[in-house]
Amino acid sequence: MDEENGVRSGDGSRKKKKQDCSSISYDVYRHICFVMQLSRFGHCEQRMNGEKAVLYTVKGTGKGLWPWLQQGSLYEIADLQLHKLDELDCLIQGLLYVDSVGFNGQPECYYFENPTDPEQCQKKPYCLDNPYPMLLVNMGSGVSILAVYSKDNYKRVTGSSLGGGTFLGLCCLLTGCETFEEALEMAAKGDSTNVDKLVKDIYGGDYERFGLQGSAVASSFGHMMSKEKRDSISKEDLARATLVTITNNIGSIARMCALNENIDKVVFVGNFLRINMISMKVLAYAMDYWSKGQLKALFLEHEGYFGAVGALLELLKMTDDQ
């Protein structure tokens, strides 16, 4: 019988029985939700030789994991084992697996056709059967950019501290919003050109000598030097400009990394892209325009869940080994 989280063995002695239960990828958007639902994950049971055994081990990865490794955390109180896995290993393993099984009969990967023409721009499936080499841009609170040459061979090329956390933090300061969803909703209603100074605001139109369109951003938040401009803009404009500024910066860094590494597949993932069609289209436009059509921005349907899937695969691998 179950006794103090243990089970009786055949010789009558009591043994602690711990089995793996679940896998979860932590990040700034989901780790609190996971704690609220912990009882659903942590109290799984199974019958072994007719007796009940409590399943204890939770696998996790990502920046939000570390608080639960501290003394006195909920995991310690609940007598759960928490195994920390490498975030980027899990990301790549999860991405490759999810892409291999597809999405409702369709490829997991997609791109935007005609991204520089708003009227003709449309989402199209993309076959990622031969993914290597690829530049993987993981957009979370910050940004990590990886050059992936095979399933087990990759390197972190660079990164940026300006990511989804920067967008939300600035939006909270500038607009008084409280959540990522609220910030995106405001951005969808705003006009960043009321905040950003464009090429045409400086040169009166296109800068033809260097192929710069008049609509290109010359100075993010450049109009905010003017008190008159500051008095006329809305919170929605500020949210949109913040989103466009962060996204353009990520796109610029990603393009330079692709050129330096001689890689023509650039895949954007991460929770910054969750319900964030604006950023995806900005990235698609920027990669196509500045590369003169040589680079496509590729996206995935389950942009923020690959770490969780990778952790689950590690769990299954460990179970098979046992």
Buried (B, 14 or more C-beta within 10 A) or exposed (E): EEEEEBBBEEEEEEEEBBBBBBBBBBBBBBBEEBBEEBEEBBEBEEEEEEEEBBBBBBBBBBBBBEEBEEEEBEBBEEEBBBBBBBBBBBBBBBBBBBBEEEBEEEBBBBBBBBBBEEEEBEBEBBEBEEBBBBBBBBBBBBBBBBBBBEEEEBEEBBBBEBBBBBBBEBBBEBBEBEEBEBBBBBBBEBEBBBBBBBBBBBBEEBBEEEEBBBEBBBBBBBBBEEEEBEEEBBBBBBBBBBBBBBBBBBBBBBBBBBBEBEBBBBBBBBBBBBEBEBBBBBBBBBBBBBBEEEBBBBBBBBBBBBBBBBBBBBBEEEEEEE
